[in-house]
Amino acid sequence: MITAPVFAGKRYGVLGLARSGAATAEALLASGAELLVWDDRPEAREVFAGRDGVVIADPLEADLTGYAGVAVSPGVPLNTHPIKPYADSFDVPVIGDIELFAQAREFLPPHKVVGITGTNGKSTTTALTHHILKTAGLPTTMGGNIGLPIMGQDPLPEGGVYVLELSSYQIDLTYSLDCDVAVLLNITPDHLDRYDGDFEKYAAAKFRLFAQQAKDGVAVLGGLAQQEEDWRRRAGKRKHSFWRIHADTFDPWSEEWPALGGPHSHQNVGCATAVAEWLAVDDQTVLSALRTFPGLPHRMERVGEYGGVAYVNDSKATNTAASAPGLAAFDNVHWILGGLAKEPGLGECEAELSHVKAAYTIGKSGPDFAALLEDRVPTTQCGTLDKAVTSAAAAAEPGDTVLLSPACASFDQFRDFEERGDAFRAAVAALAGGAAV
């Protein structure tokens, strides 16, 4: 784990003891801090019961005078949860594990940090950047919103590169993360409930990643051409790279890169290769890494082929902007969509309906999507994912693609998008008699 003397002898609250919270607590304890920890789940609190330097109590009921910070999960909504105004009343910052990592950096072996944010494509771009650096032989790890909690990982040796996927929630909880390279892929409406319905507040949260950079930090901006001037201005006066300059060198539609097909990969590849260029990785190494990149589970993941029909798991597409690239990547799509909608309408999926052969709606938003689609493509209201897979399989012909790309959150029927994707995979396997082929 990552420890640092800067935490020794200080008091911290830790609210939420899931993966990142537990890793944060362990790292602070190992650094010599004193903790007040809390989780609504008794089993999570039990892990810390009786530990030296630990008090188990709700920070909302504690005297926080003199505390160095209260570390919370990114899932805690700062705009509505009482911990923020309560901590403010004691002049105690509410922070996350990324801020603690930022404070520990001066005690780590010399290294660089790449921070990657955006509404869509963060996970793929983070994993691809990490894969490129690993292929180049650089010591590297990835964390933040992907992989293992960053404070629970071992420090990299000298010359290492930490590649961090950063949600707007995580950026909200840090104020000193000085990324050597900061990447903004795109910004489309999402998570607006956390920003009082104000898209500008959400966008401003993303741009805070650049505000924390030193003047010699590098900004990689993945915006559209018409956004370039505005984004450069908002990112501040520092070195910039715009992903379009890499389009001629790195063609993301290459058949040699099976995990990077579809127009959406243009931006992911462009930004990842821009980072690689700034870190002096040669072109041949980059091209080799693009060929061997395995892709991510639940993101344009081909889970099998049955009867000449391809089945693709894009469960991570939790808004319409994230689903549109999946539709654009295939023809003759049997589209499974629905769940807990984040916005009304079809959004960017509107422009890709020519790729849709039929639609199958599920979840709470299923009737609303059916009403939007029924006069445009054949639509079946299925309600549940297993029924949708069965219906799509019955209608699909060889050469077609059955695509789970829900354009919605999963919480109405599943614990998370991973569970939804696993359920899709299991349903496809059942079609093939137990194993998708």
N, C-alpha and C positions, 0 to 999 in steps of 0.2 A: 504494500500500500504506500501511498504518498504521505509522508510526514514532514513537518517543518517546525523549527524552534519558535517561529513567529506565533504559534498557537499555545505554547507552553505557559501555564499559569493563568490563562484566561478562562472566562466562563462563557459557555455557549448554550443556547437552547437548540434542540433538534426536534422539529415537529414533523412526524411521519417517519416510520422506520421500515419502509419497503426497501427495495434494493439500493437506491442511491442514498436514502436516509441512513440506512444501517451502515453502509460503507463510509459515509461522512462521519458518523458517530465513532466508528472504530478508528478512523484516521486521526480524529481529534484526540481521542483517548490516548492513542499511541504517541501522540505529540506532546502529551502532558497537560492537556486541557481538562477542565472540569465541566461536566455536562448536566443539563436538565433535559430529559428526553420524554417524548410522549407519542403514543399512537393509539387510536381508538380500539385497535385489536389487542386483546389481552395477550395473545400468543407472541405478538411482536414486542410488547413491553417485557415479557418474561425473559427474553434473550439477554436483557441488560439488568435484570434484577440481581441485587447483591454485588454488583461490580463496583470496585473502588473508583471514586471520583464521579459516580453517577447518581443522580437523584431522578426518580421517576415521578413526574408531575406534569400537569397541563400548564404550558407556559402562559396561557390566558388567565391562570389563577395565581401566577407567581409574581414576586417582586423582581423585576428585571434590571434593577439599578446596577450599573457597572458591568453589564454583560457586553461582550464584544460583538455579539450578533445572534440572531435566531435563524438557523438554517431550515428552510422549508422545502418540500417537494415542489417541482415545477407545476404539479397538478393543483396546487393551492391557488385559487383565484384571488389575486391581490386586490382586485377592485371590489370584492364583496366579502372576503373573509375577515373576521375581526382581528386576526393576528397583526395585520399591518397597522391599523390605527392604535392598537394596544402597544405594540413595540415602539411606535413613534412617540407615544406619551412618555416613554423612558429614554428617548433619543437613542434607541438601539436599532441598528440596520437589520432589515429582513433580507437575507441573502440565500444563495444556493451553493451547491457543491462546486459549480464552475467558478464562483468568486473565491472560494477557499483554494481551489487549484491556482487561480491567478495570484493569490497572496503567497503561495508556496513556491512559485516559480524561481525566485531568486536563490533558493536553496537547492535547486535541482541542477544536475550537470547541464552545461550549455546546450541549448536546444532551440527549436522553433515551434511555433504554434500556428496551425491553419484552422480558422474558424469558418464554417460553412452554414449559411442560413438561407431562407427563402420559404415560400409556401409549399412548393412541390419540387421533388427531385433531390431533397437534401440527403436522404439516406443513400440513394444510388451514387450521388456525386461524392459523398464522404467515403463510401466503401471503394469506389473506383480510384479516388485519389490515394487512399491508403494502399490499394493493390499496386498502383503504379510505383509508389515509393518503395514498397516491399520488393517489387521486381527489380528495382534499381539497387537493392542491397542496403538501403538506408534503414537504420533502426526506427521503427515507427509503430504507433498504436492508434486506435480510434476509440472515441468515447463521446461523452455528452449524451445526446439523444439516441445513441446507437451503441451496441456492444456493452461491455462491462462499465459500471460506474467509474468515472475517472479517478476519484480518490481511492478506490480500491485496487487500482492497478499499480504495478511496480514501476518506479521511475525508469525512464529510458537512459541509456548511456550517452555520453557526449556525442553530439551530432544528431541526436534523435529528433523526430518530428511527430508532434501530437496533432492528430487530425480530429477535430471536434465538430460533430453535427450539433447545431444550436437552434432550438426553437425560440420563438419570441418570448415564451415563458422563461426560458433559461437566461436569455439576454436581460430580461427584466430584473433578474436576481443577481446580476453582476455589475460592478461599476469600475473595475480595474483590469479587465481582461484585454491586454494589449497584444492582439494577434499580429504576427509577422505578416501573414497574408489573410485577409478577410474576404469572403466570397458571399455575394448576394445573387441568387439565381433568378428570382422572380418574386412578385408580390401580387396575389389575387385575394379577394375577400375570403377570410377563413377565421375561425375562432373569435368572431366579433363580439360574442357574449362577454369575453374577457376584457374587451376594450369599449364597453358601453355602447356597442353598435357603431362605433366610429372607425371607419377604415383608415383614416389618417393617423389615429393613435396606434393602430396595428402596424402601419408602415413605419411610423417613427420608432417603434420598438425595434424593428429590424435594422434601421439605420444607426441605432445606438452602438452596434458592433463596430462601426467605423469611427464613431466619436471617441471611443476608448483607445483607438490606435495612436501610436506615436506618429509624428509627421513623416517618418521614413517608412511607415508601414505600407504594404501593397494592397490595393483594392482591386478585386476581380469582379466586374459587374456584368450580370447576364441579362440585362434588360433589352427591350426592343430598341430599334434605331431611334424612334421618336422619344425614347426615355433617356437617351444617353446624356444629353446636356444636363437635364434635371438631376439624374442620378449622380453624375460626377460632382455637381454642385453640392448635393446633400451628403456625399461621402467625404467631402472636405478636400483640402489641398494636399494630396499625397500621390505617390506613384499609382498609376492605374493600368489596367488591362481590360479590354472589352472582348468578350468571347468570339465575336464575329471574325476577328483577325486570324483565328485558327481554323476557320471553316474549310479553306482550300487545302490545308495540309492534312487535316484529320477528318476524313469523311465518315460520319457516324452511321451511315447506312451500309457500310461495307459488310458483305456476306461473311467476311472472316471474323466478324465480331458478333457471335450469335446472341450474346446477352445484352447487346446494345443496339437492337433494331428499333425502328420506328422514329418518326420525326422528333419525338420528345428527347431522344438521346443526343440530338444536336447540341442542345444547351448543356447537358450534363457533361458530355465529352469535351466540349469547348472550354468549360470552366475548369475541369480537372486537368486538362492539358496545359491551360494557362498557369495553374499552380505549379505543375511539374516544370514548366519552362523557367519560372522564377526561382525554382529550387535546383536549377541546372541539371535536370534529368535529360539525357539525350533523346532525340526523336526515335531512334530504333528501339530503345528500351520502352518508351511510351507505346509504340505500336505493338510490341510484343505483349505488353500488359493488357492492351485493349483486346487482343486475341484470346487471352487466357482468363479474362475477368468472368467469374462464374455467375454474376448477377446476385440479386437478393431474393430471399423467400418473400412471397406475397406481393412482389412488384414485377409484373409482366413475367411471371414464373410459369413456364410450360410444365404442367404437371403430368401430361400424358397425351397419348393419341389412341383413340378407340374407334374402330370402324372407319378410319380415314378422316376422323374429325379431331382437330386439335383442341385441347382444353388448357386454358390459360388463367392462372390465379393472379389477379390484380387487386386483391383485397385491400391493399394499402391505399388505394385510391379512395380517399374519404371525402372528397368534394368534387364538384363537376369539373373544375379545372384540372384535377389530377386524373380523371377518367378520360377526358378528351384525347390525350395522346395514345391511350390504349386502343380506343376506337379507330384512331387514324392509322394505327400500325397494321391493321388487318382488313381484308375484304370479307364479305359474307359472314358478318359477325352475328352470333346469337348472344345478345347482351343481357346478362343478369345484373339487375341494379335495384337499389332501394335499401332502406335501413332508416337511420335517424338523420334526416336531411339537415344540412347546415345553412342552406339558402334556398329560396324559391326558384323554380324553373329549372331549365336544362343547362344554363350557362354556356360554357365553351363547347359542350357536347352538341349543341345545336348545329354547329358547322360540320360535324362528323357523322350526321345521321345517314348520309348516303352509303356509309360502310355497314350499316345495321340491316340485317336481313329479317330479324325478329327480336322482340324484347320480352323479358320475363321479369316481372316485378315482385319484390319481396319486402317484408318488413313494414314498419309504420308508415313510411312514405310511399309504399307500393301503389295505393289507389291514386295518389296525386300524380305520380309519374305515368301511370296508365292513362290517365285523362289527358296528359300532355302528349302522349305518343300514339294513342290508338288510331287517330286519323292519318298518321304518317308512316308508321311501320306496324306490321302485325304484332299485337301485344297480348300477352297472357298474364293475368294476375294470379300468381302462384302462392304468395303469402310466405312460404318457407323456402329455404335454400335447397333442401333435398328435392322438393317437388319441382323447383325451377330447373335443377340439373337434369332430372328425369324428363321433363317436358322438352327442354332444349335438345337433349340427346335423341329423343324420338323424332324431332323435326329436322335435325341437322343432316346434311348430306356430305359425302366425302369431299374434302377441300374446304369445308366450312370451319369456323372457329367458335367454340363456346367460350365466352369471356366473362368471368366474374370481375366486374369493375364497378362497384356499387355506387360511387359518387356520393356516399353517405357514411356517417359514423356507424358503428356496429352495435352500440350499447342497448338498442331496443331488444335484440335477440341473442347477442353474444357478449362475452366479457371484453373482447377487444378485437381488432382486425386480424390478429394472428389466429385466434380461435375460429373466426369466420373463414379464413383461408384454409385452415386445417380441415374444417368441415367440408369445404368444397373439394379438397383433395381426397377426402374419404369417400365422398359421394361419387367422384369420378372413378376411384378404385373399385367401388361396388359395381359400376357399370361393366368393368372388365373382369368381373368375377373375383375381385379382391386385389387386383394389381393393375394400375393404369399402365398401358403399354404404348 
